[in-house]
Amino acid sequence: MRNPTLLQCFHWYYPGGGELWPEVEALAPNLNEIGINMVWLPPAYKGSSGGYSVGYDVYDLFDLGEFDQKGSVATKYGDKAQLLAAIKALKDNNIAVLLDVVVNHKMGADEKEQIRVNRVNEENRNEIDDEVIECEAWTRYTFPAREGKYSQFIWDYKCFSGIDHIENPTEDGIFKIINDYTGEGWNEQVDDELGNFDYLMGENIDFRNRAVTEEIKYWARWVMEETGCDGFRLDAVKHIPAWFYKEWIEHVQEVAETPLFIVAEYWSHEVDKLQEYIAQVDGKTLLFDAPLQMKFHQASRQGSEYDMSQIFTGTLVEADPFHAMTLVANHDTQPLQSLEAPVESWFKPLAYALILLRENGVPSVFYPDLFGASYDDEGGDGETYHIDMPIVEHLDDLIHARERFAHGVQTLYFDHPNCIAFSRSGTDEDPGCVVVLSNGDEGEKTLDLGENYGNKNWRDYLGNREETITTDEKGSATFTCNGGSVSVWVMEDVL
């Protein structure tokens, strides 16, 4: 795939009512035209809140909107037939489809079981109390409406290592489930935040139970055959032992007809942790560049006081560009969400230019930035807020520019705290470009592009600057941009 460009085709507050799958089907031709060649769909299976579920409160992996469970047949995004129609439309338009994989936990069990647990210190999960509590817990999943179709596997307490709610006695907290199938303590090869970050929420799946790991591999084979997907986005991998995903990825790649594209969410701003995870899974997945997203957030807030020459310092795309998926925003960082770190509107075109037009990393575009969004939700202070996320100016042009002009050798001019630039040389088949951006006043950069670019006229593809710039016979010229803006200069004869 040439210049892969991913669209995260949803956001946390996308409207319910089964609208997304039909919208995706209708959008497919337009996405292809502007240069989107991969789409990440939200979790397609039934969550514990049924038709209201965003999808991360996983109930039944085998219910893609087909069974009357949790109050509805369809998921929030539509029913199974609509999902398959959307995938077909994407693939008919040469757009690869990534499905979201959420296997850290389950929620919404069908039955209670009598179990034994130990209390856990929420601030240090390695501190597990010796006292054994006899209690009841919602840990048995029988999926009665599905009646064993696709899979007859029954999940019970032996499949889980932890839980956050018990009954008789009734208590909330974090509890380590005692059983003979897993072992003492938590899984290793997880993030060390809070001592050990194996436990996140709900009924925490324990991958030390071999029956569980084989069922999740079987589900992957099933969903690949059922949907024809081209890859996966893996949720919350910092909470899942790396050895499991190494094994799982090896399995799905082995059975896939063509190589799958796989990207994982390890949300940490410490690039060393991201590199450690990549090493643990033998480089078998890309990771989202959370440190870069935080830098974009900070740069947008600090304005001209931010040193743009250091925008990539300490990021995954700088340390390991071959395993980095770059992004400006996602469903967790959007306003009022758990990892809220929004990028201010004025800076988003600059940020997108930096991920779409440079050669390093695979860029991800966020649905509201391309199509807009508005919603209301409660903030951490208990107040309700109205949020508008406007369409990012020129974003469709920047995506198209990636397809048309982001080719050839890259040269960086990151030599000023406010105005930076880079050039792409182009190839024999495809033209290149010059990108100039400033987080302060109007900016300019004098570039020597070489004699092959001598006496050429250049125009700003985004239309932010109206003048024509002409290189001298040696290919040198001074390229400009407006203050707090970006310009993408391309040769006039290729427009």
N, C-alpha and C positions, 0 to 999 in steps of 0.2 A: 504494500500500500504506500503510495507516494504522499508525503506530507500528511500523515494521519492527524485527524482533528476530531475530537470527541465532543458530543453534546450531552450534558447531563439533562435529560429531557423531562424534568419535573423539579418541584421544590417542595418544602415541607408543607406549605399552605395551599398546594394546588387544590382547586375545588373538587369536592366529591361528586357522586352521582354518575360515575361511569363515563366521564368525558374524555379522559386522556387517551385511551387506546384508539377511539375514532379520530381524535385530533392528530395523533402520530401518523395514522394511515393517510390522512389528508395532507399532512405537512411533508411527507417523504420526498416528493419531487422537488419542492422548493429547497429543502435542506441539501439535496444533492447539488442543485444549481449554485448555491453560495459556497460550497466546498466542505460541508460536513460529510464525513465518510464513516463515522462510527457514532452510535447512539447508545447511551447507558439508560436503560429503563429502570424504574423503581421496582422494589420487591413485588413480584407478580402473584404471590400466593396469599392465602387467607391469613390475616392477622387476628389476634384475639378480640379486637374491636370491630371485626367484620367489615362492612362497607364503609366504615369511617377510618379504617386503619391505613396509616401511611405505609405500613408494611414491615416495620422493624420490631413489632410485637408478635413474632412469628407463632402461629398456631399449627398450620398444616402445610408443609412444603409441597404436598401432592395435590393441593386444591388451587388450581389456577383460575378460579372463578367458575367452578363447575358444580359444586355441591352446596346444598342449603345448610351452611354452618355459620355459627356466630351471628345469626340474624339476617343473613343474606346469601344469595348465590354468587352474585358478582362481588368483586373486590371494589375498593374505592375507585379504581381506574377503568373498570368494565369487566365483562365476562370473558371466559376462555376463548370463545370464537372471535371476539373483538381483538383480544391479545394476538392471536395467531394471524388475523388479518393485518394488524399493524406491523408485525414482524415480516410478513410476506411483502408488504408495500415497501418497507425499508430495504429489504434484500433485493427486490425488483429494481430499486434505484441505486444499487451498488453501495448500500450503507450497511456496515457490519453492526450486529446487535449484541450488546453486553447485558447479561442479566445480573441482578443484584443477589448475592449469596449471603444470607444471614443465618449462621449456624452456631453462634455463640450461646444462644439461649432459646427457650420456648416459653410461651405464656398462654394462659387460658385453658388449663388442663380440664379434662372431662370428669375426673373422679379424684377423691381424696384417698390417701393411703396412710396407714400407721407407720411412722418412721421414727428414727432416733437421730438427734442432731446435737452439735456443740455450738454454743454462741461464739461469734467471731468479733474481734475488735475492728470496727469499721475503719479506723484510722491506721491500723497496722494489721493487715489480714493474716499475717503470720502468727499473731497471737490468738490461738484457738483455745477456748476454755475447756478444762477437763470434764466439767459437769455434763453428764449425758441427760438430755431432755427427751422423754417419750412424748410424742405429739402426733397430730395429723397434719398432712400437707397436701396441697393440690399438685400431684406429681404424676398422675396416670393419664395418658393420652390414648384414647381408643378410636377416635374419629368415627363415631357411630353413623353419621350420615354418609360417609364414604364406603362403609361396609367392606373394607379390605380391598377395594379396587386400587390398582397400581402397586400397593404395598400393604402387607398384613402386619407390619411391624407395630408392636405396642410399646410405647414409651412408659417406663415406670421409674420409681425413685432410684433404681440401680443405674439409670442412664445419666444421672445428674450428680454434681458434687456440692452444690450450694443452692440456697433458696432465701427469699427475703420476707416470707410470711409463714407463720405456723398457726395452728389452731389446737385448742384443748391441751395445753394452755395457748391462748391467743396472744401473739407477740409479733412485732415487726422488728427487723434488724437484718443482720447477715448471719446465716446459720450454715455450718458445714454438715452435710448429710453423711451419716455413717453407713457404709455398706461394704460388702466383701468383694465388690467387683472393681473397685477403683484404687483405693489406698488411702493412706493418711495424708493430710495436708492438701495443698492445691497443686495444679499442674506447674511444671517448670517450663522454661522457654517462653515466658510471658513478660510483659512490662513489669518493672520493679516499683512503679508508683504505688503508694500505700502498702509497701512491703511486698505485695504480690497482687497483680491486678487481674488474676484469672477471673474473679467474680465481677460481673457488671450489673446484671439485673435478671429478674424472673427466675426461672429454673435453669441453672447454669449447666450446660451440657458438659459431660466429662468424657474426654476423648481417650481416656485410659480403658474405657469399656470397648472392647474390640467389636462387639455387635453394633455399637453406635457408629464407629468409623466406617464400617462396611455398609451400613444403611445410608450414610451420607454420600458415600461413593456411588452406591446404587442410584440414589436420587439424582446425582449429577448425570449419570448415564441416561436415566429416564428423561430428564428435562432437556438434555441436548437432543435426544431423538424426538421428543414431543414438539419442541419449538424450532429446532434448527439454528439455535443461537451460535454466535461466533466467538464468544468469550464471556468472561465474568468480571464483575467488580466484587471484591471480597470485603465484607463489612467487619469493622472492629477487630482486626487481626492482632492488636496489641494484647487482647484478652484471651487469645487462642494459642495453644502451644505451636511454635513454629514447625516442629517436626511433623505435626499433623498436616499442615497445609503444604509442606514440601511433598509429603506422600500423596496427598489428594491431587495436587497439581500434576505430579508425575502421572498419576492414574488417568486424569481426564485428558491430558495431552496424548497419552498412549492410545486411548480409544477414539479420539477425535479423528475425523476424516482429513481435516486440514489443521494446521497449528492454530491454537486458540490465543486470543489477546486477553491477558489477565493483568488487572491492576488492583492493588489492595490498599485499604485505608488503615494506616498506622498513624494515628493522629498524635504526633509529638513534634515539638519545635526544636528538639535536640537532634541534629543531623547525625550524630554518632549512633543514636539508637536506631535510626532508619537504616543506616549502613550495616549495623549489626544484624538486623532482621534480614536484610537482603542476603547477607552471608549465610545466615542460618537456613534459608530456603534455597541456597545455591543459585541465587539470582534468577529464580524462576518466575518472578512477578515484578512489575513496576510498583512503585509506591507514589501516592499523592505527596507533593512537595509542600507539606504544612509549614515549614519554616519560611518559604517564599511567600505563601499566602499571608502570613503574619507580617512580613516585611512590607507587602503592598498595603496592608491595613495601617501600619505605622507611618509609612510614607505619605499616605493620603491625609492623615491627621496632622502631620507636622509641616506639610507644605514645603516652602523653599528652605526650611531649616534642615530638611532631610538630605543626607549626602547620597545623591543618586549614583555616584561612582561605586558605592558599596552595596547596591541593591541586591546583588547575587551572592554576597559574602555570607558564608555559613548556611547555604541552601543545598538541598539535595541535587538540584540540577547543575550546580557548580561542582559538587563533589563526585557525582556519578550520573552524568546526563543520560546514560543508556537505560537507567532504571527510574527515571523521574517523570511523573506526570504533573505538569504545571497547571495551576489554577488561580483564578481571581476570587472565586466564591463557590460555596456549595450549600447544601440544605442545612448543614450544621452551623455554618458561620453566618448565615443570613440573620437579620435583626430579629431579636427575641428568642433565638435558639440557644442551645446549651453551650456551643463553642463560639458564640457571637463575636465576630471580628470583621464587620463590614468594611468594604473599601468605598471611600467617598466617591460620589458620582463623577466629579471632575477628573479624578485620577484613573478611573477605569479604562478609558481609551489608551492611556499610557501603559497601564499594566497589561492590557490585552495585546498591544503592539509588541511588548517585550516577550510574551510567551508565544504569540502566533507567528512572528516574522523572524525570530532567531532560529538557528538550526538545532538548538539544544532542548531536549525534553519533548514529550508529547503533550500538547495543550488540551485542556478541558474547558469548554464554554458552558456557562450556567444558564438554564432556561430563562429566568427572569431578565437576565441581561440582554437576551436576544428578543424576547417577546413582552417583557414587562410583567409586573405582578403587583397586587395590592391586597392587604389582609389586615385583620385585627387580632390581637392576642394580648394576653396578660404578661406584663414584665415581672422581673424579680421582686419589684416593690409592691406587687399586687394591683397596680394600676393597669388599665387597658389602653393600649396604644394602637393607632392606625399607622400602618407602614405602606408607603408607596415605593416600589422599585421600578424606576423608569427604564425604558429601553436605552442601552448604552449607545451614545452617538457614534455612528460609523462602524459599529461592531460587525454588521454584515459585510461592509466593505473590507474590513481588516481580515475577516475569514476568507473572503474571496481573494484578497491580496496574498494571503498565505499560499493559496492554490496556484496563483499566477506568477508571483514574483519572489517567493521565498526559496530561492535556489542558488546553489553555488557556494563558493568559499565565503566564510564570514569573517569580517574584520571589525574589531571593537574599538570605539573611541570613547572610553569611559574615563575621561581625563579632567572632568570638571564636576563640582558638587551639585550643580543645578542642570546643566545641559550635557546630555550624553547622546551618542549616535552609534550606529553600526551599519555596515554595508553588506550586501549579498552580491557576489560577483556575477551571478547568472551562470548558465552553461551554454553549450552549443545549441541546445534545443529550447531552453527557457530563459527569459530575462531575469535580471536581478532587481535590486532596489537599494535605496538609501533611506534610513529611518533616523529622524532627529526628534528629540523630545526634551521638554524643559518643565521642571516643577517650580520655576521662578519666572523671571522676565523673559521676553522674547529671546530666543537662542539662535546661535549659528555655529556651524562646524565647517572648517575647510578640509576637504577630503581630496586625496590624490588617488583617483580610481584607475590610472594607467592609460596608456595610449589607445587601447581598444575602445575606450570611452571618450576619446577626444572629439571636440566639436559636436557634442550631443546636446539636444534640448531636453530638459527635465521638467515634469509637472507633478504637483502634489496630488496623488491619487485620491486623497480624502477631501480635497478641495478646501482645506483650511487656509492654505496660502494660494493667492491668485497669480503670482508672478511666474514667469518662465525663467529657469536657471540654465545657463549654457556653460558647459565645461570648455576649458581651453584645449589647445591641440594636444596637451599631455594628459588630459583627462582630469584636470583639477578644477574645483569650483567650491564656492561657499554656499552650503545648504542651510536653510533657515527653518524655524518653527515659531509659532506664537507662544506667548507666555502661558504656562499651565496647559500645554497642548502637545500634540504630536503631528508630524507630517511624514508621509511616505512618498518619497520622490522616485518616480519611474520615468524611463525614457519616453518622450512624446510619441515616437514612432511605433511603440508597442501598445499604446492605449486604444 
